[in-house]
């Protein structure tokens, strides 16, 4: 029914748009869960990633644009992951973070599915080019 990249992008949309509400990023020393909504930077980055994924799903007819949005989304998720790593390493001396949550690893899963989606987009693009050569 759908092309493979659409399924990967839908999974990425769920990872960046739904799961951050479910899983905390980390737990502080007081035992209080820290969700992404508690920091405006994380809200912005997760929101941009979700928006790019949705736009990529909706622009299924424009493979090249979809590919570029996937790359931008990967960069955005790498920045988000870098902020999480920085926060963890910077706060380790302060012991503000007692336990890492599943939410910190969501950008990794998102990047994996974005890479798979971009591979499928590239495969589609190569197939279209090969058919055009035969004409």
Beta strands, then each sheet from edge to edge (+ up, - down):
strand 1: 26-28
strand 2: 33-34
strand 3: 97-100
sheet 1: 2+ 1- 3+
end
